[in-house]
């Protein structure tokens, strides 16, 4: 569990996981654009998420496409759900203040 929480502790990786959590496959070019990261930075962060077992990748011509690891355990999915719900609630509290 620690490698997963450590991987999610970095804001760029957290943002990438939030995008990938929709269950769709996303090109690294899309992740770069939405998050505002360079290709080298995004690739390094995605490698950390891949090593933690959170994402899988697939090469498509010059791009790499990432998706949520379909083999994630229910426990890990529950942790991700809780983390994203807590982040949503915090964002709502901040915008209401």
C-alpha positions as CSV (number, residue, x, y, z in Angstrom):
1,X,0.0,0.0,0.0
2,X,2.9,2.4,0.7
3,X,4.2,2.5,-2.9
4,X,0.7,3.4,-4.0
5,X,0.2,6.2,-1.5
6,X,3.7,7.5,-2.2
7,X,2.9,7.5,-5.9
8,X,-0.3,9.5,-5.3
9,X,1.4,12.0,-3.0
10,X,2.9,14.0,-5.9
11,X,0.4,16.5,-7.4
12,X,1.2,15.7,-11.1
13,X,0.7,12.0,-10.5
14,X,-2.4,12.6,-8.5
15,X,-3.9,14.7,-11.3
16,X,-2.9,12.0,-13.9
17,X,-4.6,9.3,-11.8
18,X,-7.7,11.5,-11.5
19,X,-7.9,11.8,-15.3
20,X,-7.3,8.0,-15.8
21,X,-9.9,7.1,-13.1
22,X,-12.6,7.6,-15.7
23,X,-11.7,4.2,-17.0
24,X,-10.7,5.4,-20.5
25,X,-7.4,5.2,-22.2
26,X,-5.6,8.6,-22.4
27,X,-2.7,9.6,-24.6
28,X,0.3,11.0,-22.9
29,X,-0.2,14.1,-25.1
30,X,-3.6,14.6,-23.6
31,X,-2.2,14.2,-20.0
32,X,0.5,16.7,-20.8
33,X,-2.0,19.2,-22.2
34,X,-4.5,19.0,-19.3
35,X,-1.9,18.8,-16.5
36,X,0.5,21.3,-18.1
37,X,3.6,19.1,-18.0
38,X,6.4,18.5,-20.5
39,X,6.7,15.2,-22.1
40,X,9.8,14.2,-20.2
41,X,8.2,15.2,-16.8
42,X,4.9,13.4,-17.6
43,X,6.8,10.3,-18.7
44,X,8.7,10.2,-15.5
45,X,5.6,10.5,-13.4
46,X,3.7,7.9,-15.4
47,X,6.6,5.5,-14.9
48,X,6.2,5.9,-11.1
49,X,2.5,5.2,-11.4
50,X,3.2,2.2,-13.6
51,X,5.8,0.8,-11.2
52,X,3.3,1.2,-8.3
53,X,0.9,-1.0,-10.3
54,X,-1.7,1.8,-10.8
55,X,-1.6,2.2,-14.5
56,X,-0.8,0.2,-17.7
57,X,0.5,1.6,-20.9
58,X,0.3,0.8,-24.6
59,X,2.5,2.3,-27.4
60,X,0.5,3.8,-30.3
61,X,2.9,5.0,-33.0
62,X,4.9,7.9,-31.4
63,X,2.6,8.2,-28.4
64,X,2.0,6.1,-25.3
65,X,-1.5,5.6,-24.1
66,X,-2.2,5.0,-20.4
67,X,-5.1,3.5,-18.6
68,X,-6.0,2.5,-15.1
69,X,-4.7,-1.0,-14.3
70,X,-7.7,-3.3,-14.8
71,X,-6.2,-5.7,-12.3
72,X,-6.3,-3.3,-9.4
73,X,-7.7,-5.0,-6.3
74,X,-11.0,-3.9,-4.8
75,X,-9.1,-2.7,-1.8
76,X,-6.9,-0.4,-3.9
77,X,-10.0,0.8,-5.8
78,X,-11.6,1.6,-2.5
79,X,-8.6,3.6,-1.4
80,X,-8.6,5.5,-4.7
81,X,-12.4,6.2,-4.4
82,X,-11.9,7.5,-0.9
83,X,-8.9,9.7,-1.8
84,X,-10.8,11.3,-4.8
85,X,-14.0,11.8,-2.8
86,X,-12.0,13.5,0.0
87,X,-10.3,15.7,-2.6
88,X,-13.6,16.6,-4.1
89,X,-15.1,17.5,-0.7
90,X,-12.1,19.6,0.1
91,X,-12.3,21.5,-3.2
92,X,-16.1,22.1,-2.6
93,X,-15.3,23.5,0.9
94,X,-12.7,25.8,-0.5
95,X,-15.0,27.1,-3.3
96,X,-17.8,27.7,-0.8
97,X,-15.6,29.7,1.5
